[in-house]
Amino acid sequence: MSKLVDKLLIGAHPVILERITNAQELKEGIDVGMVHIRFPNTRGGTVLGIPVNSDELETDSVDFEKGNGTLKLTGDIVLDYVALRCTAKIDLNSLQAEVSLEKKSPMTV
């Protein structure tokens, strides 16, 4: 496994939402099924496109129109040939987000 994947598998990481400046733009990304994030604390700043798993999207406490609430979204990605589950928690008011990654078992790829 690469050093990048090893690093990102440990704990939650602050990320920056790419090309998103407000809650409505975030909703548009969710509606098309893709949200881009950047890990600023990696060498060069790693940018990943996260395909949104709409079945696991948690929007119960979210108001996109007012920009309130905390959104939880998940998506499956492959990074450096490793299948990962990405879970993001995003505060709609500040657009601050943190992401956790976990390695998926080979049977669930």
VENJORA-V703369 format. One record per helix or strand of 3 or more residues. SS is the DSSP state (H for helix, E for strand). FROM is the first residue (numbers start at 1). LEN is the number of residues. Records with the same first field share a line. If there is no record, write none. Layout:
BEGIN
SS=FROM-LEN ; FROM-LEN
END
This chain:
BEGIN
H=3-6 ; 23-10 ; 54-3 ; 106-3
E=12-6 ; 34-6 ; 46-6 ; 70-10 ; 82-10 ; 97-7
END
